């Protein structure tokens, strides 16, 4: 993907680098959102003593 965005015949060099950095920022935000809302696995919770007892 990066090689396509940085190809000088498709995009000017300065625009291509901005697109690549923007894509990196979008991917970083997506990872943060997934990390925030995806629950931990039951195994991790059990190992760290956070298993709900009921």
PDB file of N, H, CA, C and O in Angstrom:
ATOM      1  N   UNK A   1       0.822  -1.192   0.000  1.00  0.00           N
ATOM      2  CA  UNK A   1       0.000   0.000   0.000  1.00  0.00           C
ATOM      3  C   UNK A   1       0.867   1.257   0.000  1.00  0.00           C
ATOM      4  O   UNK A   1       0.586   2.213  -0.722  1.00  0.00           O
ATOM      5  N   UNK A   2       1.914   1.249   0.807  1.00  0.00           N
ATOM      6  H   UNK A   2       2.143   0.472   1.394  1.00  0.00           H
ATOM      7  CA  UNK A   2       2.771   2.422   0.891  1.00  0.00           C
ATOM      8  C   UNK A   2       3.473   2.692  -0.431  1.00  0.00           C
ATOM      9  O   UNK A   2       3.605   3.846  -0.840  1.00  0.00           O
ATOM     10  N   UNK A   3       3.923   1.639  -1.101  1.00  0.00           N
ATOM     11  H   UNK A   3       3.815   0.702  -0.769  1.00  0.00           H
ATOM     12  CA  UNK A   3       4.613   1.847  -2.373  1.00  0.00           C
ATOM     13  C   UNK A   3       3.681   2.451  -3.421  1.00  0.00           C
ATOM     14  O   UNK A   3       4.129   3.200  -4.289  1.00  0.00           O
ATOM     15  N   UNK A   4       2.404   2.135  -3.346  1.00  0.00           N
ATOM     16  H   UNK A   4       2.040   1.527  -2.641  1.00  0.00           H
ATOM     17  CA  UNK A   4       1.441   2.738  -4.280  1.00  0.00           C
ATOM     18  C   UNK A   4       1.275   4.215  -3.969  1.00  0.00           C
ATOM     19  O   UNK A   4       1.261   5.042  -4.881  1.00  0.00           O
ATOM     20  N   UNK A   5       1.150   4.559  -2.687  1.00  0.00           N
ATOM     21  H   UNK A   5       1.161   3.888  -1.946  1.00  0.00           H
ATOM     22  CA  UNK A   5       0.947   5.962  -2.317  1.00  0.00           C
ATOM     23  C   UNK A   5       2.189   6.813  -2.545  1.00  0.00           C
ATOM     24  O   UNK A   5       2.087   8.023  -2.743  1.00  0.00           O
ATOM     25  N   UNK A   6       3.364   6.182  -2.518  1.00  0.00           N
ATOM     26  H   UNK A   6       3.447   5.199  -2.357  1.00  0.00           H
ATOM     27  CA  UNK A   6       4.599   6.939  -2.709  1.00  0.00           C
ATOM     28  C   UNK A   6       5.114   6.887  -4.144  1.00  0.00           C
ATOM     29  O   UNK A   6       6.185   7.422  -4.429  1.00  0.00           O
ATOM     30  N   UNK A   7       4.380   6.259  -5.044  1.00  0.00           N
ATOM     31  H   UNK A   7       3.510   5.824  -4.812  1.00  0.00           H
ATOM     32  CA  UNK A   7       4.793   6.197  -6.450  1.00  0.00           C
ATOM     33  C   UNK A   7       4.658   7.590  -7.054  1.00  0.00           C
ATOM     34  O   UNK A   7       3.566   8.157  -7.048  1.00  0.00           O
ATOM     35  N   UNK A   8       5.750   8.154  -7.578  1.00  0.00           N
ATOM     36  H   UNK A   8       6.638   7.694  -7.583  1.00  0.00           H
ATOM     37  CA  UNK A   8       5.707   9.553  -8.046  1.00  0.00           C
ATOM     38  C   UNK A   8       4.810   9.791  -9.257  1.00  0.00           C
ATOM     39  O   UNK A   8       4.434  10.934  -9.516  1.00  0.00           O
ATOM     40  N   UNK A   9       4.458   8.746 -10.006  1.00  0.00           N
ATOM     41  H   UNK A   9       4.764   7.817  -9.796  1.00  0.00           H
ATOM     42  CA  UNK A   9       3.589   8.949 -11.171  1.00  0.00           C
ATOM     43  C   UNK A   9       2.112   8.979 -10.787  1.00  0.00           C
ATOM     44  O   UNK A   9       1.291   9.484 -11.552  1.00  0.00           O
ATOM     45  N   UNK A  10       1.760   8.446  -9.614  1.00  0.00           N
ATOM     46  H   UNK A  10       2.427   8.036  -8.993  1.00  0.00           H
ATOM     47  CA  UNK A  10       0.364   8.458  -9.177  1.00  0.00           C
ATOM     48  C   UNK A  10       0.029   9.681  -8.341  1.00  0.00           C
ATOM     49  O   UNK A  10      -1.014  10.305  -8.532  1.00  0.00           O
ATOM     50  N   UNK A  11       0.919  10.023  -7.412  1.00  0.00           N
ATOM     51  H   UNK A  11       1.767   9.516  -7.257  1.00  0.00           H
ATOM     52  CA  UNK A  11       0.721  11.187  -6.545  1.00  0.00           C
ATOM     53  C   UNK A  11       2.023  11.978  -6.502  1.00  0.00           C
ATOM     54  O   UNK A  11       3.101  11.390  -6.590  1.00  0.00           O
ATOM     55  N   UNK A  12       1.943  13.290  -6.368  1.00  0.00           N
ATOM     56  H   UNK A  12       1.067  13.767  -6.296  1.00  0.00           H
ATOM     57  CA  UNK A  12       3.179  14.044  -6.112  1.00  0.00           C
ATOM     58  C   UNK A  12       3.802  13.573  -4.800  1.00  0.00           C
ATOM     59  O   UNK A  12       3.106  13.098  -3.903  1.00  0.00           O
ATOM     60  N   UNK A  13       5.122  13.713  -4.702  1.00  0.00           N
ATOM     61  H   UNK A  13       5.687  14.099  -5.431  1.00  0.00           H
ATOM     62  CA  UNK A  13       5.840  13.168  -3.555  1.00  0.00           C
ATOM     63  C   UNK A  13       5.335  13.756  -2.243  1.00  0.00           C
ATOM     64  O   UNK A  13       5.139  13.014  -1.281  1.00  0.00           O
ATOM     65  N   UNK A  14       5.122  15.056  -2.176  1.00  0.00           N
ATOM     66  H   UNK A  14       5.282  15.660  -2.957  1.00  0.00           H
ATOM     67  CA  UNK A  14       4.680  15.661  -0.920  1.00  0.00           C
ATOM     68  C   UNK A  14       3.269  15.210  -0.533  1.00  0.00           C
ATOM     69  O   UNK A  14       2.980  15.069   0.656  1.00  0.00           O
ATOM     70  N   UNK A  15       2.394  14.982  -1.499  1.00  0.00           N
ATOM     71  H   UNK A  15       2.628  15.096  -2.465  1.00  0.00           H
ATOM     72  CA  UNK A  15       1.042  14.497  -1.206  1.00  0.00           C
ATOM     73  C   UNK A  15       1.076  13.035  -0.781  1.00  0.00           C
ATOM     74  O   UNK A  15       0.349  12.636   0.129  1.00  0.00           O
ATOM     75  N   UNK A  16       1.913  12.235  -1.430  1.00  0.00           N
ATOM     76  H   UNK A  16       2.504  12.558  -2.169  1.00  0.00           H
ATOM     77  CA  UNK A  16       2.025  10.821  -1.082  1.00  0.00           C
ATOM     78  C   UNK A  16       2.463  10.615   0.359  1.00  0.00           C
ATOM     79  O   UNK A  16       1.894   9.783   1.066  1.00  0.00           O
ATOM     80  N   UNK A  17       3.468  11.362   0.802  1.00  0.00           N
ATOM     81  H   UNK A  17       3.930  12.037   0.228  1.00  0.00           H
ATOM     82  CA  UNK A  17       3.921  11.229   2.190  1.00  0.00           C
ATOM     83  C   UNK A  17       2.836  11.645   3.170  1.00  0.00           C
ATOM     84  O   UNK A  17       2.689  11.031   4.227  1.00  0.00           O
ATOM     85  N   UNK A  18       2.081  12.671   2.836  1.00  0.00           N
ATOM     86  H   UNK A  18       2.201  13.170   1.978  1.00  0.00           H
ATOM     87  CA  UNK A  18       0.986  13.074   3.721  1.00  0.00           C
ATOM     88  C   UNK A  18      -0.087  12.002   3.797  1.00  0.00           C
ATOM     89  O   UNK A  18      -0.648  11.762   4.866  1.00  0.00           O
ATOM     90  N   UNK A  19      -0.378  11.355   2.679  1.00  0.00           N
ATOM     91  H   UNK A  19       0.078  11.549   1.810  1.00  0.00           H
ATOM     92  CA  UNK A  19      -1.354  10.271   2.679  1.00  0.00           C
ATOM     93  C   UNK A  19      -0.867   9.092   3.532  1.00  0.00           C
ATOM     94  O   UNK A  19      -1.649   8.493   4.271  1.00  0.00           O
ATOM     95  N   UNK A  20       0.415   8.766   3.430  1.00  0.00           N
ATOM     96  H   UNK A  20       1.051   9.253   2.830  1.00  0.00           H
ATOM     97  CA  UNK A  20       0.975   7.658   4.211  1.00  0.00           C
ATOM     98  C   UNK A  20       0.921   7.971   5.699  1.00  0.00           C
ATOM     99  O   UNK A  20       0.534   7.110   6.490  1.00  0.00           O
ATOM    100  N   UNK A  21       1.295   9.172   6.097  1.00  0.00           N
ATOM    101  H   UNK A  21       1.609   9.871   5.454  1.00  0.00           H
ATOM    102  CA  UNK A  21       1.225   9.540   7.511  1.00  0.00           C
ATOM    103  C   UNK A  21      -0.217   9.565   8.008  1.00  0.00           C
ATOM    104  O   UNK A  21      -0.494   9.156   9.135  1.00  0.00           O
ATOM    105  N   UNK A  22      -1.129  10.040   7.174  1.00  0.00           N
ATOM    106  H   UNK A  22      -0.905  10.372   6.258  1.00  0.00           H
ATOM    107  CA  UNK A  22      -2.539  10.033   7.545  1.00  0.00           C
ATOM    108  C   UNK A  22      -3.070   8.621   7.708  1.00  0.00           C
ATOM    109  O   UNK A  22      -3.839   8.349   8.630  1.00  0.00           O
ATOM    110  N   UNK A  23      -2.671   7.728   6.827  1.00  0.00           N
ATOM    111  H   UNK A  23      -2.047   7.949   6.078  1.00  0.00           H
ATOM    112  CA  UNK A  23      -3.068   6.327   6.944  1.00  0.00           C
ATOM    113  C   UNK A  23      -2.535   5.713   8.232  1.00  0.00           C
ATOM    114  O   UNK A  23      -3.233   4.941   8.889  1.00  0.00           O
ATOM    115  N   UNK A  24      -1.310   6.050   8.593  1.00  0.00           N
ATOM    116  H   UNK A  24      -0.743   6.677   8.059  1.00  0.00           H
ATOM    117  CA  UNK A  24      -0.739   5.562   9.854  1.00  0.00           C
ATOM    118  C   UNK A  24      -1.515   6.072  11.056  1.00  0.00           C
ATOM    119  O   UNK A  24      -1.738   5.328  12.011  1.00  0.00           O
ATOM    120  N   UNK A  25      -1.927   7.326  11.019  1.00  0.00           N
ATOM    121  H   UNK A  25      -1.746   7.930  10.243  1.00  0.00           H
ATOM    122  CA  UNK A  25      -2.701   7.882  12.127  1.00  0.00           C
ATOM    123  C   UNK A  25      -4.064   7.212  12.239  1.00  0.00           C
ATOM    124  O   UNK A  25      -4.531   6.930  13.342  1.00  0.00           O
ATOM    125  N   UNK A  26      -4.695   6.960  11.108  1.00  0.00           N
ATOM    126  H   UNK A  26      -4.315   7.190  10.212  1.00  0.00           H
ATOM    127  CA  UNK A  26      -6.008   6.296  11.116  1.00  0.00           C
ATOM    128  C   UNK A  26      -5.879   4.879  11.671  1.00  0.00           C
ATOM    129  O   UNK A  26      -6.712   4.452  12.471  1.00  0.00           O
ATOM    130  N   UNK A  27      -4.854   4.153  11.259  1.00  0.00           N
ATOM    131  H   UNK A  27      -4.177   4.499  10.610  1.00  0.00           H
ATOM    132  CA  UNK A  27      -4.638   2.802  11.779  1.00  0.00           C
ATOM    133  C   UNK A  27      -4.348   2.827  13.282  1.00  0.00           C
ATOM    134  O   UNK A  27      -4.822   1.965  14.022  1.00  0.00           O
ATOM    135  N   UNK A  28      -3.579   3.805  13.725  1.00  0.00           N
ATOM    136  H   UNK A  28      -3.194   4.505  13.123  1.00  0.00           H
ATOM    137  CA  UNK A  28      -3.297   3.931  15.155  1.00  0.00           C
ATOM    138  C   UNK A  28      -4.557   4.187  15.967  1.00  0.00           C
ATOM    139  O   UNK A  28      -4.736   3.591  17.029  1.00  0.00           O
ATOM    140  N   UNK A  29      -5.426   5.058  15.489  1.00  0.00           N
ATOM    141  H   UNK A  29      -5.280   5.542  14.626  1.00  0.00           H
ATOM    142  CA  UNK A  29      -6.683   5.327  16.184  1.00  0.00           C
ATOM    143  C   UNK A  29      -7.584   4.094  16.196  1.00  0.00           C
ATOM    144  O   UNK A  29      -8.264   3.825  17.186  1.00  0.00           O
ATOM    145  N   UNK A  30      -7.585   3.353  15.101  1.00  0.00           N
ATOM    146  H   UNK A  30      -7.033   3.571  14.297  1.00  0.00           H
ATOM    147  CA  UNK A  30      -8.390   2.126  15.053  1.00  0.00           C
ATOM    148  C   UNK A  30      -7.894   1.113  16.077  1.00  0.00           C
ATOM    149  O   UNK A  30      -8.698   0.452  16.733  1.00  0.00           O
ATOM    150  N   UNK A  31      -6.587   0.987  16.220  1.00  0.00           N
ATOM    151  H   UNK A  31      -5.933   1.525  15.687  1.00  0.00           H
ATOM    152  CA  UNK A  31      -6.021   0.065  17.209  1.00  0.00           C
ATOM    153  C   UNK A  31      -6.390   0.498  18.616  1.00  0.00           C
ATOM    154  O   UNK A  31      -6.730  -0.344  19.448  1.00  0.00           O
ATOM    155  N   UNK A  32      -6.333   1.786  18.901  1.00  0.00           N
ATOM    156  H   UNK A  32      -6.057   2.470  18.225  1.00  0.00           H
ATOM    157  CA  UNK A  32      -6.712   2.274  20.227  1.00  0.00           C
ATOM    158  C   UNK A  32      -8.181   1.999  20.532  1.00  0.00           C
ATOM    159  O   UNK A  32      -8.519   1.615  21.651  1.00  0.00           O
ATOM    160  N   UNK A  33      -9.048   2.190  19.555  1.00  0.00           N
ATOM    161  H   UNK A  33      -8.773   2.502  18.646  1.00  0.00           H
ATOM    162  CA  UNK A  33     -10.468   1.921  19.762  1.00  0.00           C
ATOM    163  C   UNK A  33     -10.725   0.436  20.004  1.00  0.00           C
ATOM    164  O   UNK A  33     -11.502   0.074  20.888  1.00  0.00           O
ATOM    165  N   UNK A  34     -10.081  -0.413  19.230  1.00  0.00           N
ATOM    166  H   UNK A  34      -9.450  -0.119  18.512  1.00  0.00           H
ATOM    167  CA  UNK A  34     -10.262  -1.854  19.414  1.00  0.00           C
ATOM    168  C   UNK A  34      -9.751  -2.269  20.783  1.00  0.00           C
ATOM    169  O   UNK A  34     -10.403  -3.050  21.477  1.00  0.00           O
ATOM    170  N   UNK A  35      -8.590  -1.755  21.179  1.00  0.00           N
ATOM    171  H   UNK A  35      -8.061  -1.121  20.615  1.00  0.00           H
ATOM    172  CA  UNK A  35      -8.018  -2.096  22.481  1.00  0.00           C
ATOM    173  C   UNK A  35      -8.938  -1.647  23.619  1.00  0.00           C
ATOM    174  O   UNK A  35      -9.043  -2.325  24.640  1.00  0.00           O
ATOM    175  N   UNK A  36      -9.592  -0.524  23.442  1.00  0.00           N
ATOM    176  H   UNK A  36      -9.507   0.027  22.612  1.00  0.00           H
ATOM    177  CA  UNK A  36     -10.450   0.006  24.503  1.00  0.00           C
ATOM    178  C   UNK A  36     -11.746  -0.793  24.666  1.00  0.00           C
ATOM    179  O   UNK A  36     -12.209  -0.995  25.788  1.00  0.00           O
ATOM    180  N   UNK A  37     -12.330  -1.245  23.563  1.00  0.00           N
ATOM    181  H   UNK A  37     -11.954  -1.081  22.651  1.00  0.00           H
ATOM    182  CA  UNK A  37     -13.648  -1.861  23.627  1.00  0.00           C
ATOM    183  C   UNK A  37     -13.643  -3.386  23.515  1.00  0.00           C
ATOM    184  O   UNK A  37     -14.681  -4.011  23.731  1.00  0.00           O
ATOM    185  N   UNK A  38     -12.524  -3.991  23.189  1.00  0.00           N
ATOM    186  H   UNK A  38     -11.681  -3.483  23.013  1.00  0.00           H
ATOM    187  CA  UNK A  38     -12.453  -5.446  23.089  1.00  0.00           C
ATOM    188  C   UNK A  38     -12.151  -6.019  24.477  1.00  0.00           C
ATOM    189  O   UNK A  38     -11.145  -5.648  25.080  1.00  0.00           O
ATOM    190  N   UNK A  39     -12.984  -6.900  24.988  1.00  0.00           N
ATOM    191  H   UNK A  39     -13.802  -7.202  24.498  1.00  0.00           H
ATOM    192  CA  UNK A  39     -12.745  -7.430  26.331  1.00  0.00           C
ATOM    193  C   UNK A  39     -11.530  -8.355  26.360  1.00  0.00           C
ATOM    194  O   UNK A  39     -11.160  -8.957  25.352  1.00  0.00           O
ATOM    195  N   UNK A  40     -10.924  -8.452  27.537  1.00  0.00           N
ATOM    196  H   UNK A  40     -11.224  -7.962  28.356  1.00  0.00           H
ATOM    197  CA  UNK A  40      -9.794  -9.346  27.723  1.00  0.00           C
ATOM    198  C   UNK A  40     -10.275 -10.790  27.675  1.00  0.00           C
ATOM    199  O   UNK A  40     -11.448 -11.073  27.917  1.00  0.00           O
ATOM    200  N   UNK A  41      -9.371 -11.683  27.366  1.00  0.00           N
ATOM    201  H   UNK A  41      -8.418 -11.453  27.169  1.00  0.00           H
ATOM    202  CA  UNK A  41      -9.733 -13.093  27.311  1.00  0.00           C
ATOM    203  C   UNK A  41      -9.928 -13.633  28.727  1.00  0.00           C
ATOM    204  O   UNK A  41      -9.321 -13.128  29.671  1.00  0.00           O
ATOM    205  N   UNK A  42     -10.771 -14.654  28.880  1.00  0.00           N
ATOM    206  H   UNK A  42     -11.265 -15.064  28.113  1.00  0.00           H
ATOM    207  CA  UNK A  42     -10.963 -15.253  30.209  1.00  0.00           C
ATOM    208  C   UNK A  42      -9.655 -15.804  30.795  1.00  0.00           C
ATOM    209  O   UNK A  42      -9.449 -15.769  32.008  1.00  0.00           O
ATOM    210  N   UNK A  43      -8.782 -16.309  29.927  1.00  0.00           N
ATOM    211  H   UNK A  43      -8.950 -16.337  28.942  1.00  0.00           H
ATOM    212  CA  UNK A  43      -7.502 -16.837  30.418  1.00  0.00           C
ATOM    213  C   UNK A  43      -6.666 -15.724  31.042  1.00  0.00           C
ATOM    214  O   UNK A  43      -6.108 -15.913  32.123  1.00  0.00           O
ATOM    215  N   UNK A  44      -6.567 -14.560  30.381  1.00  0.00           N
ATOM    216  H   UNK A  44      -7.020 -14.407  29.502  1.00  0.00           H
ATOM    217  CA  UNK A  44      -5.787 -13.438  30.920  1.00  0.00           C
ATOM    218  C   UNK A  44      -6.384 -12.984  32.244  1.00  0.00           C
ATOM    219  O   UNK A  44      -5.650 -12.715  33.195  1.00  0.00           O
ATOM    220  N   UNK A  45      -7.713 -12.894  32.312  1.00  0.00           N
ATOM    221  H   UNK A  45      -8.308 -13.112  31.539  1.00  0.00           H
ATOM    222  CA  UNK A  45      -8.370 -12.466  33.537  1.00  0.00           C
ATOM    223  C   UNK A  45      -8.093 -13.447  34.680  1.00  0.00           C
ATOM    224  O   UNK A  45      -7.873 -13.028  35.817  1.00  0.00           O
ATOM    225  N   UNK A  46      -8.103 -14.738  34.385  1.00  0.00           N
ATOM    226  H   UNK A  46      -8.282 -15.078  33.462  1.00  0.00           H
ATOM    227  CA  UNK A  46      -7.860 -15.745  35.410  1.00  0.00           C
ATOM    228  C   UNK A  46      -6.411 -15.671  35.900  1.00  0.00           C
ATOM    229  O   UNK A  46      -6.160 -15.764  37.101  1.00  0.00           O
ATOM    230  N   UNK A  47      -5.467 -15.506  34.987  1.00  0.00           N
ATOM    231  H   UNK A  47      -5.671 -15.430  34.011  1.00  0.00           H
ATOM    232  CA  UNK A  47      -4.057 -15.434  35.375  1.00  0.00           C
ATOM    233  C   UNK A  47      -3.805 -14.230  36.268  1.00  0.00           C
ATOM    234  O   UNK A  47      -2.989 -14.311  37.187  1.00  0.00           O
ATOM    235  N   UNK A  48      -4.473 -13.132  36.025  1.00  0.00           N
ATOM    236  H   UNK A  48      -5.136 -13.066  35.279  1.00  0.00           H
ATOM    237  CA  UNK A  48      -4.258 -11.904  36.789  1.00  0.00           C
ATOM    238  C   UNK A  48      -5.231 -11.748  37.958  1.00  0.00           C
ATOM    239  O   UNK A  48      -5.306 -10.679  38.564  1.00  0.00           O
ATOM    240  N   UNK A  49      -5.955 -12.781  38.269  1.00  0.00           N
ATOM    241  H   UNK A  49      -5.894 -13.650  37.777  1.00  0.00           H
ATOM    242  CA  UNK A  49      -6.839 -12.762  39.439  1.00  0.00           C
ATOM    243  C   UNK A  49      -8.035 -11.864  39.314  1.00  0.00           C
ATOM    244  O   UNK A  49      -8.525 -11.348  40.319  1.00  0.00           O
ATOM    245  N   UNK A  50      -8.520 -11.663  38.114  1.00  0.00           N
ATOM    246  H   UNK A  50      -8.122 -12.083  37.298  1.00  0.00           H
ATOM    247  CA  UNK A  50      -9.664 -10.779  37.902  1.00  0.00           C
ATOM    248  C   UNK A  50     -10.893 -11.529  37.430  1.00  0.00           C
ATOM    249  O   UNK A  50     -11.775 -10.951  36.794  1.00  0.00           O
ATOM    250  N   UNK A  51     -10.953 -12.802  37.736  1.00  0.00           N
ATOM    251  H   UNK A  51     -10.237 -13.272  38.252  1.00  0.00           H
ATOM    252  CA  UNK A  51     -12.083 -13.614  37.328  1.00  0.00           C
ATOM    253  C   UNK A  51     -13.283 -13.304  38.210  1.00  0.00           C
ATOM    254  O   UNK A  51     -13.185 -13.333  39.437  1.00  0.00           O
ATOM    255  N   UNK A  52     -14.411 -13.007  37.583  1.00  0.00           N
ATOM    256  H   UNK A  52     -14.490 -12.983  36.587  1.00  0.00           H
ATOM    257  CA  UNK A  52     -15.625 -12.673  38.332  1.00  0.00           C
ATOM    258  C   UNK A  52     -16.181 -13.951  38.965  1.00  0.00           C
ATOM    259  O   UNK A  52     -16.320 -14.981  38.305  1.00  0.00           O
ATOM    260  N   UNK A  53     -16.486 -13.859  40.218  1.00  0.00           N
ATOM    261  H   UNK A  53     -16.374 -13.022  40.754  1.00  0.00           H
ATOM    262  CA  UNK A  53     -17.070 -15.032  40.903  1.00  0.00           C
ATOM    263  C   UNK A  53     -18.526 -14.735  41.210  1.00  0.00           C
ATOM    264  O   UNK A  53     -18.873 -13.654  41.688  1.00  0.00           O
ATOM    265  N   UNK A  54     -19.351 -15.697  40.931  1.00  0.00           N
ATOM    266  H   UNK A  54     -19.068 -16.575  40.543  1.00  0.00           H
ATOM    267  CA  UNK A  54     -20.759 -15.403  41.155  1.00  0.00           C
ATOM    268  C   UNK A  54     -21.560 -16.569  41.378  1.00  0.00           C
ATOM    269  O   UNK A  54     -22.770 -16.458  41.580  1.00  0.00           O
TER     270      UNK A  54
END
